[in-house]
Amino acid sequence: MFVFYILVGVLLFFILMNLSVVLRAKLKKGRLVPNIGEEIGRAIDKGEKVILYFYSPTCSACKVQTPIIDKLINSGNGKAKIFKIDVSRDVNVALKLGVMGTPSTVVIENGKIKEFLVGVKSENILRRFL
């Protein structure tokens, strides 16, 4: 019986952690984007629609999401600039935006966070933000 309670406790812990990440992401919507610099920052400063995709090469969920992002980039939608950010190489942008896990996708419009998506999202969901 003791093992059962431990398993339930571990399961509840992971559910609460996931809920915490999702709620934090929702609270970021509407906030101004901090100064990021470089090409991404210039696009944001111009008021362009920017989509930032945060991934890690070792993330199994990212291996599902990355081909979808690549397809969107190669489709040449022209409405939004899409940037792929490897958090293992460029952690600063992730920290400035409060990205806590990968894959995460941040949609920025007029210098504000319009949407903060955590986890794998379908192509149809992502196309809505282009």
N, C-alpha and C positions, 0 to 999 in steps of 0.2 A: 504494500500500500504506500510505503514511503517513496518508492521509485515513481509511482503514479503522480504523487504531488510534485516531485521534482520535475517530471516531464511537463506537467501542466504549467508549472512556474516558468520553465524555460520557454514554452510556447507563448505564454502571456507576455513575457519579456520581449520576444521578437515581434509580436503583434504591436505592442506599445511603441517599440523603437520605429517600426515602419510607419505607424500612425504619426509619430512625432516628426519624421522626415517629411511626410506629405503635408502636414499642417504648417510646418515652417515654410515650405515651398509656397503654399497658398498665401501666407502672410507677406510674402515678398512682392506679390502682384501690386502694380501701381507705384512702386518706389522708383525714385530716380536712380539711374545707373551711375556708380562712382566712376571717376576718371580711370580709364583702363589703359589708354595710350596705344601707340602703334596703329596699324591698319584698322583694327576693330574699333578703337576709340575714335578714329577719324570718321568712320562710317556712322557711328552712333551720334557724334557731334553734328553731322550733317542732317540728322533727323531721319536717316534711312532706316528701313525695316531690317533688322539684323537677327539672325538665329544662331545661337551659340550651342554647339553640341559638345558636351564634356564626356570624355570616354577614357578608358584605361586599356592598354593592350592585354592585360591579364584578366580583365572582367569578362565573364562568360556571357552575361546579358548584353554587353557591348558588342560582342561578336554577332549577335542577332540584330541589334539596332544599327550598327555601322553600315551594312550594305543598303539599308533603307535610306539612310542619310546620303550615302554616295549616289544613289539613284536620283534623289532630289537635287543634289548638286549638279549632276550631269544632265538633268532635264532642262537646265538653263531657263528656269521660270522667270528670271529677270525682276521679280517683284521683291525679293528679299536676298540679302547677302547671307550665305551660310558659311560659318566658320567651324571647323573641327578643332577641338582643343584637347590635347593629350595631357591629362592632369599629372601624369608622372614626369612630364617635361616642363609644363607651364602651370605650376600650382598657383601663381599669383592671381591670375584672372579668376580662378575658381574660388579662391579665398575672398576676393573683393566682392564677389556675388553671393557668397555663402553656400556654394555647392558642397553638399555633404556626402554625396554618393554618385556613382556612375551606373548606368548612363543617365545623364540629366540634359535637358534641352531647355534653353532660356530664349524666349521670344522678346525682342526689344523693339519698341516702336516709339518714335518721338522722344528718345532718351529715357523712357520709362519701361520697366518690366511689365510686359503685357501678359505673359504666361510663363510659368515655371513648372516644367514637366519632369517628373522623376520616374525612372524605369523605362522599360521598352514600350514604345508607342507605335501603332500601325502607321503605314504610309498614308492612309486616309485621314487619320487624326492630324498628322503633321502637315499634310497639304492644306488643311484649313487655315494654317498660319502663314502660308506663303503669300 
